[in-house]
Amino acid sequence: MMDELMELLKARPTLYLATVEGYCPRVRPVNHYMIYKGCFYLALCKDKEAYKQLLDNTNLELCVATGEETFLRIQGTVNFDRSPETYAAVYEAMPDLKEAYKADSGKHLALIYLDHISAVLFDRQDEGKVLAKF
């Protein structure tokens, strides 16, 4: 199932990340993500509000239009990964992050992966096709 999800996202379209701040929803674009060791990963800046919101509430949802007639919703629970091996894999897959988060940038990269993931592809009639669920 994750292979089908990755195939759908291989062009790396911008996903829209939804979090909660207090009682208010917050949505912002993200385009640094990958599947690594069978998990869906996002790369975020630790200094931004999205990361802080995920520390308070680890539930998130992502949404993307995959065509004129379909869209994808991914839901899950956030886990934080600090392993050097994962950082190396992320920098290899997305080399622009290595430049953006170099030591003198003052920015700090966070890697999160989703647990309890649900990825469903919907059409305009709200018919869903499950791509991942565990």
Solvent accessible surface area in square Angstrom, and as a share of the most:
residue,aa,sasa,rsa
1,M,138,0.61
2,M,24,0.11
3,D,122,0.63
4,E,76,0.34
5,L,0,0.00
6,M,57,0.25
7,E,101,0.45
8,L,60,0.30
9,L,0,0.00
10,K,134,0.57
11,A,92,0.72
12,R,82,0.30
13,P,43,0.27
14,T,51,0.30
15,L,0,0.00
16,Y,104,0.40
17,L,0,0.00
18,A,34,0.27
19,T,5,0.03
20,V,61,0.35
21,E,64,0.29
22,G,66,0.64
23,Y,219,0.83
24,C,60,0.36
25,P,101,0.64
26,R,99,0.36
27,V,97,0.56
28,R,51,0.19
29,P,84,0.53
30,V,16,0.09
31,N,67,0.34
32,H,39,0.17
33,Y,2,0.01
34,M,17,0.08
35,I,42,0.21
36,Y,38,0.15
37,K,144,0.61
38,G,42,0.41
39,C,37,0.22
40,F,0,0.00
41,Y,12,0.05
42,L,2,0.01
43,A,9,0.07
44,L,13,0.07
45,C,11,0.06
46,K,67,0.28
47,D,69,0.36
48,K,129,0.54
49,E,91,0.41
50,A,8,0.06
51,Y,17,0.06
52,K,90,0.38
53,Q,9,0.04
54,L,0,0.00
55,L,93,0.46
56,D,130,0.67
57,N,55,0.28
58,T,46,0.27
59,N,93,0.48
60,L,10,0.05
61,E,50,0.22
62,L,1,0.00
63,C,49,0.29
64,V,7,0.04
65,A,75,0.58
66,T,41,0.24
67,G,40,0.39
68,E,148,0.66
69,E,105,0.47
70,T,42,0.25
71,F,64,0.26
72,L,0,0.00
73,R,86,0.31
74,I,1,0.00
75,Q,81,0.36
76,G,8,0.08
77,T,40,0.23
78,V,6,0.04
79,N,42,0.22
80,F,56,0.23
81,D,20,0.10
82,R,158,0.58
83,S,42,0.27
84,P,113,0.71
85,E,99,0.44
86,T,4,0.02
87,Y,42,0.16
88,A,64,0.49
89,A,22,0.17
90,V,1,0.01
91,Y,51,0.19
92,E,147,0.66
93,A,56,0.43
94,M,4,0.02
95,P,91,0.57
96,D,79,0.41
97,L,8,0.04
98,K,127,0.54
99,E,110,0.49
100,A,37,0.29
101,Y,36,0.14
102,K,94,0.40
103,A,111,0.86
104,D,120,0.62
105,S,43,0.28
106,G,55,0.53
107,K,87,0.37
108,H,103,0.46
109,L,12,0.06
110,A,3,0.02
111,L,3,0.02
112,I,0,0.00
113,Y,59,0.22
114,L,5,0.03
115,D,57,0.30
116,H,127,0.56
117,I,2,0.01
118,S,16,0.11
119,A,0,0.00
120,V,25,0.14
121,L,34,0.17
122,F,27,0.11
123,D,42,0.22
124,R,168,0.61
125,Q,133,0.59
126,D,98,0.51
127,E,116,0.52
128,G,48,0.47
129,K,108,0.46
130,V,72,0.42
131,L,2,0.01
132,A,0,0.00
133,K,130,0.55
134,F,119,0.50
